[in-house]
């Protein structure tokens, strides 16, 4: 797959210059402003990154869970990372005046940014935030009515869960310290076990992206739109910050958020209506009321991100969003009463698998070369400059996957279920990483469509151990294990794998030493995992998962979702025969994605992009579809009447929109935490 247009190119790097001259690339060196010092990935940059990981984890959990105000990890570009990077740039400006030799180089700044980005993915709304409540929920909320103490608790391994009453009371009622020995001793084993799982999972992702990097970055030359802003922000000479159009865009977005922030505090001030209109009350009669939630909102940062997308993708995002809504209306009009119709999640799942299949097919020659190199150890694979040699990366991915499968087996999954689970998971991770590298969609949810749910739907819960007697149900080790593994499959908005690949792309653009970058990323994974557990547990024990969390009490939602679903599986078991519609919907999504990809490859004018079809069914696209429409219309007009020259000239304005909203909108969230008051959150809704 090829993009139809590109963002403006970054300044040349030492790597590019050396390659053009036919010499080996010079890595980890760059030219910085006069008075500074050439530096690559230095020890101080790694140490700063490791230190900042801890307050960053605390801040994210405070925003997204304790206060439920601002959700940086539910979009592709983490605005908390952008804010931290900007703070370091401000510090750099101070150092320029007082101690030029202590200035951070672009590589050092990006090293910190990369480490913060990776750790953010770990503490995110779709990762460890979901895991921790799930380790406790069935034990605290078991009662004589739901009988979870008999149906679920016996099948949850003690080394993966916390069931001691004293520890549970502190977790849910708050006003306690996590590091109290009476609490800590019950968490050490499950946190250690899940930490090992997480570290192996994310480092296996890193091994896989190392194997894919050359093919996607150098041979297919994918665009990586999401790396453009941090690269431009850290560019030597601060050219982005000297561009008048950038400051105009910054002012536009910043003014909107500044005013709306004051309006939030003082309701007598009218708010600029960027996200306050919901069309749902308009559609009150059948079949139109089947359209569901229909917000009308626009976000300056999303318009800026949309400008970076190819036209066919931004068009497809809003077009297919409306197509999904039309499917709901049509199904209601025709009187289709099968539960789940029109099976949107299943169609999207098939679309993601189709994108993964196409990505594997387009990389088949590269994988063939790697396989031949694995057999013939004398073959030079040209991997001396990679973070890991290809043979070692391949071995790491295989051994890591074997570890994950064994972990799932010990947690209660049969071998065939564990193998199928991770085969599907890796296909989804591959698809999301590919679409991020090629196109940079602003969000990619795929809610409730992971292998934990799809395996149960297709195989049937009866086949996985649910008792057919609804009056006397029994527990199931397999279904319980699938529920315990839902935490990293609830949604995929902050999947670490694309973050890792984008980090390697930034390394390539700036001439980083890949081996040192690999070390920094590995340390970020290890430290970020423990920092995430620290932030989640200390803050939850302070505020209480069922006590002083802001509505809608996210820990109760995260903890309850998998086990309420499991309760339904056990008390109303289904056979595989009921999965026909699921299989049909998955097949339809897969087939349509392959067809759209094929037509795009053969017809240059074809306007429909399969990634738009895949991501447009999500919760996030319900909020972003209008922004995608605005970006598509603006970019189309610019290219039509001003050409590529006008697009490149105006691009700093849209970078300013992204930066202005991240800075001013993020500042309100920081003020809210510091003053312990509710403040305006520019994302998501309302």
N, C-alpha and C positions, 0 to 999 in steps of 0.2 A: 504493500500500500504506500502511496506517495501523497504528500500534502500538495494542495493546489497552489499554495502561496507560502511565503516564509516571512518571519519577522526580520527586521533589519539585522545585519550581521554585526557581531561584536568586533572590537578592535583586534588586530592581529596579536598573537601571543608568541613568545619565544618558540613554543612548540611548532606553531604554524610556519614561522620563518625558517626554522631549521629543516622542517620537512620539505619545504619548497626548495631548499638548497640541496636536497638529497642527502642530508646528514641525519644521524640519529637525533631524536628530539631532545632538547634541553629541558629537563624537568626541575620543578621546584625552585625556579628563579624567575623573577620579574623585575621590571623597572618601575620604581615608584618616584614620587616627586623629589626634586632636589633637596638635599639635606637628610633624606631618609636612608634606609639601609635595605639591601636586597635580602629578603628572607623567604624561605619556603615554609613547609609545615614544621613549625618550631615546637619545642617542648612547652614554651609558655602558652602557645595557642591551644595545645591539647589540654593543659592544666586549667586554663580559663574555661574551656568548654566543659570539662568535667565538673568544675565548681558551679557553673551556671545551670547545669542540668538539674540540680536540687531545687533552687528557688523557682525554676521554670515549671517543674512538676507540681510544686505546691500551688503556684499561681493558676495553672490550668485546672486543677481539681477544684480550687476555690471558685473559678469562673463557671465551669461547666456543670458542677454538681452541687456544691454547698450553696452557691448563690443563684445558680441556674440563670446566668446573665452573660451572654457571649459564648460562642462555641467555635473557637478557632480550628478544632480538629475535625469539623464536619465539612470543611471545604478543602480543596486540593492544595491551596497556598496557605500555610499556617501563618496567620497574621502575628501571632506572638513571636515567632522566629524573625519575622521582618522587623518588629519593634526592637528586639534585642540586637539585631544587626545594625539598625539605625543608631541605637545608643552607643555601640562601639565605634561607629563612624564619627559620632559627635565627640567621643573621647579622643579619637584620632585627630580631629581638628584642633583640640586643645593641645595635644602632644606636638602637633606641627609647630605651634608657637613657642612652647616652653622647652621641649626636649625632642627635636626632630629624629634623633637616632633611636628613640624608643617607639616610634610610630609603628603601627601594625601594617604589614603589607596586605595586598589583596588576598593572597593565599592564606595568610593567617586569619583574616576576617572570615573568609569562606570556610575555613576549617571549623571555626567556632559555630558558624551558621549550620553547617552540615551536622555537627554533633548535637546541636539543639534540635534540629529537625528530626533526627532519628529518635532521640529521646522523647520528643513530643508525640510521635506516632505510637510509642509504647504506653504512655500514660493517657492515651486518647479515649474519646467517647465510645470507640468501638474496639477497645482492647482491654487493658488491665482494669479500667473503670468498671467494666462489665463482669470481669472474672471474680473480683473480690466478693461482691454481694452473693454471687452464686455459690460460693464456698460455705455459706452459712444459712441461706434462706430456708431450705426445707426443714431444718432443725428448729429454728426459732418459731416458724409459723405452722408447725405440725399441730393438729388437734384431733379430737375424736370424730369430727365431721369429715375432714379430708383424708384422715388415716395415713398421712405421709410418713409417720413413724414406722409403718409396716410396709407401705408401698414403695417408698423411695429411700429412706434413710439406710436400710440394711444393704443397699446396693451401691452406696457412695463410699469409696475407699477412705479410711481414716487418714491416710497420708495425703489426701487431696481435699479435705474438708475440715471444718471446725464445728464441733458439736457440744463443747463444754458450756454449761449454762452461764457461768460467771463471765466467760469471754463473750458469749452471745449478747448478754444483757448490756455489757459495756459498748459493744459494737452498735446496737440498735437504740439504746437509750441515751448514750453520750455521757458527757461530764466525767470522763475517765481518761487515763493516759495509756496509750497503747503499750509503752515500754514498761508498764507495771509487770513484774514477774508473773503474776497470776493470769495476765492476758497473753504476754509474750510467749510463754512456753507452749501454749496451744497453737500458736501460729507458725512457729519456727519450721516444723516439718512440712506442712503444706506449702508455705511460701518458698521454701528451698526447692521442693519438687516442681512446683509450677514455674519457678524461676529458671530451673534447668531446662524445662520444656520450652519456655519462651526464648531463652538464649540460643538453644539449638535451632529452633524454628527460624528465628530472624537471621542467624548466621548461615543457615542453609539457603535462605533467600539471597544473601550476599554472594554465596558461591554460585548460585544460578545466574545472577545478574553479571557476574564476572565472565561466565561462559557466553552470555548474550551480548555483552557490551560492544565488542568489535563489530559484530554483524549489524547491529541496529544503529550504532553511532557512526561508524566509518564507512561501511559498505552501503547500507540503505540510507544513511544520512538523515535519520529522523530529526524532527525539528526541536523537541524538548522546550516547548514554549514556557513552561513554569520556571526554568532556570534563568530566564532573561532578566527579570527584575533584580535578583540578588547580584547577578554579574554586573549589571549597569550601575547599581548602587555602590559597588566596591571598585569600580573601574579606576585605575590610576588617573589622577587629574580631576576626579569628581565631575566629569563632563555632564552626567545626568543632572546634577544639582546646579549646574550653570545654565541649564536650558530654560528659557523663559516659558515655553509651552508646558514644561513639566510643572512649574510653579503655578501656572494658571489652572491646570488640572487638579493639582494638590489643593488649591484654594477653593475650587468648586466643590470637591468632595468634602474637604475639611469644613467648609462653611455649613454645608447641609448637616453634618454630624454635630458640629459645634452648636448650631441653633437647636437641633432636635434634642441635644443633651440638656440644654437649659429648659426647653419645653417639657421634657420629662420631669424635671425637678419642680417646675412651676407650670402646672397644667393650664393656667390662664393664658399662656403664650401659645399661639396656634403652631402646630407641628407641621413641618414640610412633609406631605403625605407620600413618603417613599415606599411604605409597606403597611398601609392601614386599610386597604380595600379588599374585601372578600366577596366574590360574586355568588357564593353558595346560596344566600337568601334569595337571590334573583330566580334561581331554578327551583321552583316549588312543586311543579306538577310532573307526573310521569309522562314520558320517559326522561325528561330533562333533569329531574332531580338525581338521576343516577350519575351525573357528572362528578359529584363529590366535591371535595375541597378545591376551590378555584381562586387562589389569591392573585391580586393584581399589584405587583410591587416591582420596584427597580432598585438596584444597588450599584452605585458608581464603581465599586471595585469589580463587580461582576461584568459590567460593561467593558471595563478595561481588560479583564481577562478574555472576554469574548472577542475583542478586537484582535487578540493574538491567535485566535483559532482560524483555521481555513474556513472559507465561506460556506462550503458544503456542510461542514460540521455544525457551525452556528445555526445555519438554516435548518438542519435536520433535528437539532435539539428542540427548537420550539415547534417545528412541524409535527414531529412524532409525539411530542407531548400532547398536542391537540388531537392527534390520531388515537392515542390511548383513551382520551376522554370520549372521543366518538365511539370507540368500541364499547365503553360502558353504556352510553346512551342507546346504541344499536341493540345491545344485549337485553336491555330493559324493554325496549320497544318490541322486540320479537318474543319476549316472555320467557327467555332462557332462565330456568330456575335452578340449574345445577349449581351447588355452592362453589364459590370461587370464580365463576364466570366473569370476565373473559380470561382468567388465568394469567394475569399480567406478570406476576412474579416468575411464573414458570416460563413464559415467553422470554422474559429478560434473561433468565438463567440460560436458556438455549442460545440466546444471542451472545452472551459472554463466552460460552463454550465454542461457538462458531468463530469468534474473534481469536480465541486461543488456537483453534485448529488452523486458521489462516496464518497466524504468526508462526506456528511450527512449520507449516508448509513452505512459507517464504524463506525460512531459515534452514531448510533441509540440507542444502549444500554445506553450510557452515557446520551443522551437527555431524554430517558425514565426515568432514575433515577432522573434527574432534574425535570421532570414533576410530578413525584410522590411526590417529596419533596415540590413542589409548592402547591400541594393539601393537603398533610399531614404536617402541620407545626411542628409536634412533631418529625418528621424524622430528624436524624442528617446527614447532607450532607457532613460533614468533611471539611467545608469551612472556619474554623476559621482563617486559615493562608493565605487566599486569599486577594487580594487588596480590594474586596468587597464581602460580603456574596452572595452566588449564587442567593438567592431570590431577593436581592436588585439589583444585576447586571441584572437579567432577567427583572425586572420591569423597570430598567433604559433603557434597550434596547428597550422594547416595547413602553414606553412613548416617548423615543427619536424618534423612527420611526414614531409614531403618529404625533409628532411635525413636522417632515420633510414632511410628507404627507400633513398636514394642510398648511404648508408653500407653498408647490407646488400648492395646490388648490387656495390659495389666490393669487399666482403669475399668475394664469390663466389656470391651468390644471383641467380638469374634475376629479371627484373622481376616476373613474376607471383607468384613465391614470396615476394619481399620485400613486395609489396603485401598479399598474403594474410596473411603473418606478422603485420604490424603491425595489420591490420584485426582479426584475432583477438585480438591482445594488447590493443588498446584496449577491446574488448568485455569481456575478463576484468577489466581494470583498472576499468572502469566498474561492473561487477557487484560487485566487492569494495568499492569506494568507497561504492556505494549501500547494501550490507548493513551496512557499518560506520556510516554516517550514520543509518540508520533503526533499527538494532537493536543494534549494538555487540557482535557475537559475540566471545568471548575468543580465538578463533584461527580462521584460515582458510588451510589449507595448500595444497590442490590440488597435491599432489606429482606430479611427472612427468606433467603433463597440459597443458603449454603448447603453443603453436603449433609449436615445434621438433619435438615428437614427433607431434602430430596430423597435421601436413602430411605427414610421412613415412609414417604409417600409412595415411592415406586415399589419397594419391596412389600409394603403393607406392615402395619404394626403387629398384626397377629404373627407374621413370620418372624418378627424380631422379639417375640416373647410376651406380648400382651395377651392376657387370659380372655378367652371368648365369653366367659360368664360375667356379664356386666354387673350382676348383683354381688358377686364375690371376686373382684379383680385381684390379681397378684402383681407384684412388681416384676421388672425386667431389667437385668443387668445391662443389656445392650441399649435399650432405650434410655436408661438412666445415664449411661456413658455418653451417648449422643447429646443428651441435654447438657451434661457437664462441659461438652466441647462446643457449645453454642456461642460462648463468649467471644471468640475471635471470628465467628461467622454470622453474628447478628447483622452486621453491615460491614462494608469494606471501604469506608470513606477515608480512613487514615492508614491503610495497609502500608507496612514499612518497606515492602519490596520496591515499589516505584520511587520512593524517597531515596533508597540506596542507589538505584540506577541513575537518578538525576544528580546525585552527589558525584558519581564517577564522571558524568558529563561535565559538571563544573570543574572537576579536576582536569579533564582533557582540555577544556577551553582556556584554562589558566596555567597549564604546564605543571601541575602538581606531581610530586613523586607518588605514584600509585601505591607503592608498598607502605609508605608512611600513612597515606590516606586510609589504607585498609586497616592499619593499626588503630588510627583515630576512630574509625567507624566501629571497629570491634569493641573498643573501650566504651564508646557511647552506648552500644547495645547492652553491655554488662552492667555498667553503672546506671544507665537509664532504667533498666529493669528494677533494680533495687530502689532507686529514687522514686519510681512510680508506686511501688508497694508502700514505701515510707509515707509518701504524701497521702495516698488513699486511706491508709490505716490510721495514721495519726489524726488526720482531720475528721475522719468518720467517728473515731472514739471520742473526739472532742465535742462534735455537734450531734452525733447520734443519727444512724441511718433512718430511724423512724421518729425522730424528735424535732430537731431544729434545722433540717434541710429545707431549702426553698422549694415551694411547689414547682413541679409535680412530684417531688420526692423521688429523684432518679434512682437511688440505690434500691428502693422497693420495686421499681419497675424492672430494672436490670436483673435483680434477683428473682423476681416472680415470673417473668416471661417464660423461661425454659421449663420451669416446674409446673406452672399452670398448663402449659402445652402438654407436658408429660402426663399430668393428671388426666387430661382428655384422652391421650393415647391409651392409657391403661384402663380407663373406665368405659371407653367407647372404641374398642379396637376395630381396625379396618383390615380387609384383605387386600391382596395385590390387585384383585380384579377391579377395585374402585379407583385404581391409579390410571385408568385409560385416558381420561381427559388430561391428566398431568403429563403423561408421555406425549400425547398429541400436541399439547401446547409447547413443550420443550422442543419437539421435532420441528414445529412450525417456526419457532424463534431461530433455531439453528439454521434451517433451510433458507429462511429469508435473509439472514446475515450473510451466508455464503453467496446467495444470489446478488445481494447488493454489492458485496465486494467484487464479485466477478464483473458486474456491469460497470463499476467504477474503473476497473482496470482496462476495460475495452472501450468505454465511451467517455471522452474527456469532458463532455458537457453534463454528464449525469449528476444531478444535484443532491442525491440522497446518500447519506453516509451511514454505514452500519453501526458505528459507535454512537451516533445520535439516536438511533433506534434502541440501542442497549441501555443508555444512561437516562433516557428521557422519561422512563416510567417511575423514577425515584421520587422520594419525598423532596429532595433538594431541588430537583428540576421543577417541581411545583412552584418553588419560590424564584427560580432563576429563569424561567422560560421567557418572560417579558424582557429581561436584561439581554438574553441571547438574541431576541428579535431586534432590539435596538442596536446591538453591536453588529448584527448581520446587515441591517439597513444602512448604518453609517459606513461600515467598511465597503459595502457594495457600491455606495455612491462615490466614495473616495476613489476606489479603483476604476470605476467607470468614467469619471469626469476628471480625475487628476492623476490616475495611473499609480504605479508603484512608488514614484517619487513623492507624491503627496502623502501616501500611506506612511512611508518611512519618516517624512518630515513631521507628521502629526503624531507619530507613535509616542514621543515623550509626554504629550498631553494625557494620553490614556495610562501611561505609567504613573503619572501624577495622580490620576483618579484612584488607582490601586493604593498608592503610597499614602495619599491624603486620608482615605478611609481607614486604612490600617493604623495610622498614627493618631488621628483625632478620635476615631471610634475606640481604639484601644486605650487611649488616655482616659476616656470616661470610665472604662472598666477598672483601670488602675486606681482612679480616684475613689470609685465605689468600694474597692477592697480596703484602701487606706483609711477612709472615713467611716467604713461599715454602714454604707447607705446604698439604697437601690439606685442605680444610674442607668442611663440609656445604653442599650446594646444594639449595635448596628446590624448584627447578624445573630440569629436568623429572623424569627417572627414572634410576636408582632413588633 
